[in-house]
Amino acid sequence: MTTAATDQPATDQPAADQPGADASAADESGSDRPGSAAAATAVDEAVTVEQPAVRRDGGGPAPATLDARAVSAWFGQHKVLDRVSLTMRAGQVTALIGPSGCGKSTFLRTLNRMHEMIPGAAMAGEVLFDGEDIYAPGRRLTDARRDIGMVFQKPNPFPAMSIYDNVLAGLKLTGVRISRQARNDLVQECLGRAGLWNEVKDRLRSPGGALSGGQQQRLCIARSLAVRPRVLLMDEPCSALDPTSTRKVEETIQALADEVTVVIVTHNMQQAARVSQQCAFFLAEQGTPGGIVEHGPTRAMFGSPQDQRTADYVNGRFG
């Protein structure tokens, strides 16, 4: 169990940096929606995107390692995370498990600087993306959001926007311009990687909001993939879905594992065991901030945990 920290809350990041590396981040914050003045400005002022490292097979950006070091988090004066350290290995799925209120989702949001969007929120510590701190001075917020995508608990496609345009929304918000043929290829590629292409290829101009819940969630995954993230964060992506849709999202996660690092928050122990290679158990006891009790290979965490509290949780004795 991590010990209590003496760190003071870090000051909030500059408010001038606004989210926009993927459309899901913009939708969550309610700003920079396609069609708004900010989105139009982003399209007009296209930027040159630095190309990340590529996979050995040449198929796209290489997955990245995320390394959280002594991360603490506050909401106002209330400390909710205490010096959490965890390495999330490149090209693997890491599951964050634990009862409600233990800080899993807060920790997840520190990994791509979503936490700082909340008024009064603060954090301390480092989050290294392939060795570089995403909170370092001079590090652009949009770079962090592009490299580290986010899929939220509730599917949040732009409901009146077509399936096709939903996939491309993140590119518009980051000001990336590509040719019409490249857009067509990217839409097909991302919907294919999200396991949705065969279901929607004949209705790409239909509204994204007309899809089923499970399809909407996979559309959000496709939208995040379009900006070529090297890490994909998922905050309970199946909690609002039926079993069939859950299975399809899990299949998508497993298919993506070799292409992008995935970090998933889940309350479903069977899901964590099915989709992840690494697992971390969070717990907050008797009003103390949340921390990691134990982490390691998923098979070991479920089969032979070292801490009795972990054994009790994964076997359903509490939580």
BELQUINOR-V42882 format. One record per pair of residues at least 12 apart in sequence whose ideal C-beta (glycine too) atoms are under 8 Angstrom apart, sorted by the first residue. I is the first residue (numbers start at 0). J is the second residue. Records with the same first field share a line. If there is no record, write none. Layout:
I=J, J
This chain:
0=282, 290, 291, 292
1=81, 82, 83, 84, 290, 291
2=81, 82
3=81, 287, 288
4=69, 71, 78, 81, 82, 123
6=69, 71, 82, 123, 124
7=123
8=71, 73, 121, 122, 123
9=121, 122, 123
10=121
11=115, 120, 121
12=112, 115, 134, 140
16=139, 140, 141
17=30, 31, 37, 140
18=30, 31, 113, 116, 140, 141, 144
19=31, 41, 141, 144, 172, 173
20=111, 140, 141, 142, 143, 144, 145, 146, 147, 148, 169, 172, 173, 226
21=144, 145, 148, 149, 169, 172, 222, 223, 225, 226, 228
22=157, 165, 168, 169, 172, 222
23=148, 149, 150, 151, 155, 219, 222, 223
24=111, 113, 144, 149
25=168, 172
26=155, 157
27=113, 116, 149, 151, 155
28=116
31=172
32=157
33=157, 160, 164, 168, 171, 172
38=171, 172
41=171, 172, 173, 174
42=171, 174, 176
43=174
44=174
45=174, 175, 176
46=173, 174, 175
48=145, 173, 175
51=63, 146, 227, 229
52=129
54=258
58=258
59=227, 258
60=227, 228, 229, 259
61=89, 229
62=89, 90, 229, 230, 257, 258, 259, 260
63=89, 128, 129, 146, 229, 230, 260
64=86, 87, 88, 89, 127, 128, 129, 260
65=86, 87, 110, 126, 127, 128, 147, 230, 260, 262
66=85, 86, 87, 125, 126, 127, 130
67=83, 84, 85, 86, 87, 106, 109, 110, 124, 125, 126, 127
68=84, 124, 125, 126, 127
69=82, 83, 84, 123, 124, 125
70=82, 83, 84, 106, 109, 122, 123, 124, 125, 126
71=83, 122, 123, 124, 288
72=102, 105, 106, 109, 114, 120, 121, 122, 123
73=120, 121, 122
74=117, 119, 120
75=119
78=288
79=102, 105, 283, 288, 289
80=102, 105, 106, 109, 122, 288, 289, 290
81=287, 288, 289, 290
82=124, 290
83=102, 106, 124, 281, 289, 290, 291
84=291
85=279, 291, 294
87=230, 260, 262, 277
88=260, 276, 277
89=129, 260
90=256, 257, 258, 259, 260
91=256, 260, 261, 275, 276, 277
92=252, 253, 256, 261, 262, 263, 274, 275, 276, 277
93=260, 261, 262, 263, 275, 276, 277, 278, 279
94=263, 264, 265, 270, 271, 274, 275, 277, 278, 279, 297
95=107, 262, 263, 264, 265, 278, 279, 281
96=265, 266, 268, 271, 278, 279, 280, 281, 312, 313
97=280, 281, 282, 289, 312, 318
98=282, 312, 317, 318
99=266, 318
100=283, 289
101=281, 282, 283, 289
102=281, 283, 288, 289, 290
103=264, 281, 289
104=234, 235, 264
105=289
106=281, 289
107=232, 234, 262, 264
108=234
109=122, 124, 126
110=126, 147, 230, 232, 262
111=133, 143, 144, 147, 148, 149, 230, 232
112=133, 134, 140, 143, 144
113=149
122=134
128=143, 146, 147, 229, 230
129=229
133=147
141=173
145=169, 173, 226, 227, 228
146=228, 229, 230
147=228, 229, 230, 231, 232
148=223, 224, 226, 228, 230, 231, 232
149=223, 231, 232, 233, 234
150=216, 219, 220, 223, 231, 232, 233, 234, 236
151=219, 234, 236
152=234, 235, 236, 238, 239
153=239
154=212, 215, 216, 218, 219, 239
155=215, 219
156=207, 208, 210, 215, 218, 219, 222
157=207, 208
158=206, 207, 208
159=206, 208
160=206, 207
161=203, 204, 205, 206, 207
162=190, 199, 202, 203, 204, 205, 206, 207, 210, 218
163=186, 203, 204
165=207, 218, 221, 222
166=185, 186, 189, 190, 218, 221, 222, 225
167=182, 185, 186, 225
168=222
169=222, 223, 225, 226
170=185, 225, 226
173=226
175=226
185=225
186=203, 225
187=200
189=221, 222, 224, 225
190=218, 221
192=221, 224, 251, 254, 255, 258
193=217, 218, 220, 221, 224, 251
194=217, 247, 250, 251, 254
195=214, 217, 218, 221
198=214
199=214, 218
211=244
212=239, 240, 241, 244
213=240, 241, 243, 244, 245, 247, 248
214=244
216=236, 237, 240, 244, 248
217=247, 248, 251
220=236, 248, 251, 255
224=255, 259
228=259
229=259, 260
230=259, 260, 261, 262
231=255, 259, 260, 261, 262
232=261, 262, 263
233=252, 261, 262, 263, 264
234=264
235=264, 265, 266
236=248, 263
237=249, 265, 267, 270
238=265, 266
245=270
249=270, 273, 274
252=274
253=274
256=276
263=275
268=301, 313, 315
271=297, 301
272=297, 301
275=297
276=296, 297
277=294, 295, 296, 297
278=294, 295, 296, 297, 300, 301
279=291, 293, 294
280=292, 293, 294, 300, 304, 306, 308, 309, 312, 313
282=308, 312
292=306, 308, 309
293=305, 306, 308, 309
300=313
301=313
